[in-house]
Amino acid sequence: MKKAIVLAGGGAKGAYEAGFLKAIHENQWDYQIVTGTSIGALNACLLAQKDIDVLLNLWEHIEENDVFAGGLPDLSFDFDHMLDQSHLAISFFKKYIKEKGADITPLKHLIRQLLDEEKLLQSSIDLGLCTVEYPSLKPLYITKKEMPREFIYDYLLASASCFPLFPVHHFGGYSYIDGGYYDNVPIDLALAMGAQEILVIDMNYPVKHPYYLHRPDICYTYPTVELSGFMDFSKDSIQRLLRIGYQQGQKTMNKYVGNRYTFLPFQTPLFDKIYQDVLFTERYIRQYLKRSSHDHLYQQFFEDHFQETLQKEDYLYIVLDWICHLLERDESYVYQFDILVDDILQDFDKYLRKDFSIQLQGNLQILEHMNNKGIVGVILHFLIYPEHDQIGIEKLMTLFDKQYVMAQFVKCLYIEKQGSL
């Protein structure tokens, strides 16, 4: 069975792919085909050359001046949005008829330095990329076997010519611009090249080709946290992308777990407990509101799981996402569950103490705690000390269902911790 890796375009986001590919390499996932567009084509070329160390070194050390001469030019439009279009509007490009663009001489030198035609052509791994003819806007899928040796470099550069930021690339009597304007995630090309099992590394959500989600033999991955900008080559941003990509790759290989946040694998009875608590909360709210259909909480879980089917463990992972986001934890860090539990309990310590009290005048004095953490904390306190509840946990559950679930979760952590002391 021929396996393929499909790499999306995305400028500086290529660092995310590099981190992901590092995880793939460590897990010895075999493949015979790689396809890519734009920066994905360059990453794919290095994979086809079997130069994974070169690829990782590139992204560990890349800087803005490795792409642009004189630094990044001023951008007057959103290139992330541009490359998300399925086709180009001719009227848009009339403004850029002079076919100029930034000085990308350093990028040209970089591609020339990284490309090894002999190694690529002798490799057992096949390579395919996507570019677009200009001004006809006719798409071109092409494989390494179809590229004249003397033009391999030009096809790589053509695929990444994000006009109008980058100049149109001319060679062989034709002109080309970035392949992302037609197909930023060339799955169709991989299938045409004979792929029977495909790992897709998209760098956007919603994904470019949703019709390939949930298909047999197609593992369609995407980032579960927001990535930085298309042209953000700052060191901090690149390092963050490498970490996030690596984590997503390890999740795909089932070595890490989690939804948006990432954890070392762990076992806990809370997987079942949280799921049952969520079912109870949903059912109670429907009964309390006297509605046969009230799916607000369910929709929050479903949307936060990227509209993917939820398994029992996913409910706990999503609640962990909510808590970690609430407490402003770093999304690019790999967490150990038992250590995080101690940190969470410390963050909610004042609400866990019996001497915490709120002097209510009616029900409005709680407003002093009406930030998200305060709401969770107050509900948590009432769950542990119901005798202090002067509002009614039912009202809080229906008004703040998400915060109620978080509070229930922290209560479970607290009770479990107390039982282990």
Buried (B, 14 or more C-beta within 10 A) or exposed (E): EBBBBBBBBBBBBBBBBBBBBBBBBBEEBEBBBBBBBBBBBBBBBBBBBBBBEEBBEBBEEBEBEEBBEEEBEEEEEEBBEBBBEEEBEEEEBEEBEEBEBBBBEBBBEBBEEBBBBEBBBEBEBBBBBBBBBBBEBEBBBBBBEEBEEEBBBBBBBBBBBBBBBBBBBBBEEBBBBBBBBBBBBBBBBBBEBEBEBBBBBBBBEEBBBEEBBEEEEBEBBBBBBEBBBBBBBEEEBBBBBBBBBBBBBBBBBEBBBBBBBBBBEBEBEBBEBBBEBBEEBBEBBBEEEEEEEBEEBBEBBBEBBBEEEBEEBBBBBBBBBBBBBBBEBEBBEBBEBEEBBEEBBEBBEEBBEEEBEBEEEEEEEBEEBEEBBBBBBBBBBBBBBEEBBEBEBEEBBBEBBBBBBBBBBBBBBBEBBEEEE
